[in-house]
Amino acid sequence: MSEQLDDIRSRLETISEELADLALVQLREAVDAGDDGAGAAAEERRLTRARRAVDKAAAVLGGDSS
């Protein structure tokens, strides 16, 4: 079972990285489009909250009680 949990933790870490990348892309696209940034900032915050939740889940599976 430990191997399965390590695999899930690894996938969660990958998802966390993908969410961080998406948040940066969202902000870059808003800047490039000349948006005021309100919508992009809200979307970036939402993606960041999701990333943090995924990070917490990976930490729990890794035995880290952060």
C-alpha positions, 0 to 999 in steps of 0.5 A: 500500500505504501507504494500506491500512496507514494504514487498518488503523492507523486501525482499530486505534486505534479498536479500542484506544479501544473496548477502553479503554471496555469496561474502564471499563464493566467496572469501573463495572458491578462497582462498581454491582453491589457486587462485591468487584472481584476478577473485574472487576479481572482482566477489566479487566487482560485488556482493558488488555493487549489494548489495549496489544497493539493500540496496539503494532501500530498504532505499528508500522504507523505507523512508531513503534518504541515 
